[in-house]
Each structure stands twice: as C-alpha cells, then as structure tokens.
C-alpha cells in the first residue's frame, strides 16, 4: 500500500493537517477511531467520502511514522 497516493497536506486545508486527498477528513480521525475499537465498516458509514483503501493508507501512514519517530513508552 502506497499511502502517499491517498494522503496529502495542504496549508489551505485544515491548516496543513494530513487529510485524505480530495477530502477534509483528517487521517487522525480514522486512526483515533480505529484505536478506540471502531470497525472500518463503521467509519465508512460515518464518513461517506471515505474509501476502504484510504483506511488502509492511514494504517500505512501510521506505520511509517512509527518507524521514523521514537515515542516514549512506559517501562
């Protein structure tokens, strides 16, 4: 999955927050919902402009961020 085909930033849209290309849906909305236990089908119902491949792209984006940045975790 090449998430770069589905996620973009534009300073004129939501102050440059990473969104799904062609929408104003921030990637963090999808990731936060998935982390809280939402199912992809739930997200697709809640956000009609969202597509399945964009949800997969969000996971790929998060995985790449996790590789690039060390986040402190409790011992």
BELNORKA-V665052 format. One line per field, one symbol per residue. phi: phi as a letter, one per 40 degrees, with the letter a starting at -180 (. if undefined). psi: psi as a letter, one per 20 degrees, with the letter a starting at -180 (. if undefined). burial: + if it has 9 or more other C-alpha atoms within 8 Angstrom, else -. A space follows every 50 residues. Layout:
# BELNORKA-V665052
phi: ???
psi: ???
burial: ???
This chain:
# BELNORKA-V665052
phi: .ccccbbabadcbffgccbcdgbbccdccccccccchccdccccccbdcc bdccccccccccccccccbcbcbcc
psi: pnhiiiprqohiolkjqprppjrkoqhhgggggghjjqqhhghhghnhiq qghhghhghhghgghhhippppqq.
burial: --+--+++++--+--++++++--+-++--++-++---+-+--++-----+ ---+++++++++---+---------
